């Protein structure tokens, strides 16, 4: 059964390839959705997939790629929409 996970990541998370890393991790886990930078310097992820892969993505977002300095993470579980075909970086 698919679920949706909304994640906000705060700290030194822009300019460190966080979006690219999240996209690679999501694709490796078979998750669909998107990732993008927010104007306040945080990163937002909207992802759909099975509970276990989503939990793995959430764990990855807690540290991010080398160079990231995650200070806080917020997440919310939602009902899946089934609207995503892949995982992409939104600009």
TORTITI-251583 format. One line per 8 residues: number of its first residue (from 1); their letters; for each residue x, y negated, z of C-alpha. Coordinates in nm, 2 decimals. Each point is the difference from the previous one (the first is absolute). Example, Ala and Ser with C-alpha at 12.3 -4.5 7.8 and 13.67 -1.06 7.14 Angstrom:
<sites>
1 = as = 1.23 0.45 0.78 ~ 0.14 -0.34 -0.07 .
</sites>
This chain:
<sites>
1 = xxxxxxxx = 0.00 0.00 0.00 ~ 0.14 -0.34 -0.10 ~ 0.02 -0.29 0.24 ~ 0.11 -0.36 -0.04 ~ 0.26 -0.17 0.21 ~ 0.06 -0.38 0.02 ~ 0.34 -0.10 0.14 ~ 0.15 -0.34 0.08 .
9 = xxxxxxxx = 0.37 -0.01 0.06 ~ 0.17 -0.29 0.17 ~ 0.36 -0.11 0.05 ~ 0.29 -0.02 -0.25 ~ -0.19 0.19 -0.27 ~ 0.02 -0.21 -0.31 ~ 0.30 -0.02 -0.22 ~ 0.13 0.34 0.12 .
17 = xxxxxxxx = -0.17 0.22 -0.26 ~ -0.28 0.09 0.24 ~ -0.27 0.01 -0.28 ~ 0.22 0.22 -0.23 ~ 0.08 0.23 0.28 ~ -0.36 0.03 0.11 ~ -0.10 0.08 -0.36 ~ 0.26 0.27 -0.03 .
25 = xxxxxxxx = -0.10 0.15 0.33 ~ -0.37 -0.01 -0.09 ~ 0.07 0.17 -0.33 ~ 0.21 0.26 0.16 ~ -0.29 0.07 0.24 ~ -0.27 0.00 -0.27 ~ -0.17 -0.31 0.14 ~ -0.18 -0.26 -0.21 .
33 = xxxxxxxx = -0.06 -0.37 0.06 ~ 0.21 -0.31 0.01 ~ 0.26 -0.21 0.19 ~ 0.06 -0.37 -0.01 ~ 0.16 -0.30 0.17 ~ -0.21 -0.24 0.20 ~ 0.07 -0.37 0.02 ~ 0.07 0.02 0.37 .
41 = xxxxxxxx = 0.31 0.23 -0.06 ~ -0.18 0.32 0.08 ~ -0.07 0.30 -0.23 ~ -0.34 0.15 -0.06 ~ -0.07 0.36 -0.10 ~ -0.33 0.16 -0.10 ~ 0.04 0.37 -0.05 ~ -0.23 0.30 -0.06 .
49 = xxxxxxxx = 0.08 0.37 0.03 ~ -0.01 0.28 0.25 ~ 0.04 -0.07 0.37 ~ 0.34 0.16 0.03 ~ 0.17 -0.18 -0.29 ~ -0.15 -0.33 0.11 ~ 0.13 0.06 0.35 ~ 0.35 0.06 -0.16 .
57 = xxxxxxxx = -0.03 -0.33 -0.19 ~ -0.10 -0.18 0.32 ~ 0.30 0.14 0.17 ~ 0.23 -0.11 -0.29 ~ -0.15 -0.35 0.02 ~ 0.10 -0.02 0.37 ~ 0.36 -0.03 -0.11 ~ -0.01 -0.06 -0.38 .
65 = xxxxxxxx = 0.31 0.01 -0.22 ~ 0.36 -0.07 0.11 ~ 0.02 -0.38 0.06 ~ -0.36 -0.03 0.13 ~ -0.06 -0.12 0.35 ~ -0.35 0.10 0.09 ~ -0.12 -0.18 0.32 ~ -0.37 0.10 0.00 .
73 = xxxxxxxx = -0.23 0.22 -0.20 ~ -0.38 0.00 0.00 ~ -0.21 0.27 -0.16 ~ -0.37 0.08 -0.05 ~ -0.16 0.32 -0.12 ~ -0.29 -0.05 -0.25 ~ -0.22 0.21 -0.23 ~ 0.17 0.08 -0.33 .
81 = xxxxxxxx = -0.13 -0.18 -0.31 ~ 0.15 0.23 -0.26 ~ 0.07 -0.30 -0.22 ~ 0.38 0.04 -0.03 ~ 0.18 0.20 -0.27 ~ 0.36 -0.06 0.11 ~ 0.20 -0.20 0.25 ~ 0.12 -0.34 -0.13 .
89 = xxx = 0.16 -0.32 0.11 ~ -0.23 -0.29 -0.02 ~ 0.14 -0.34 -0.08 .
</sites>
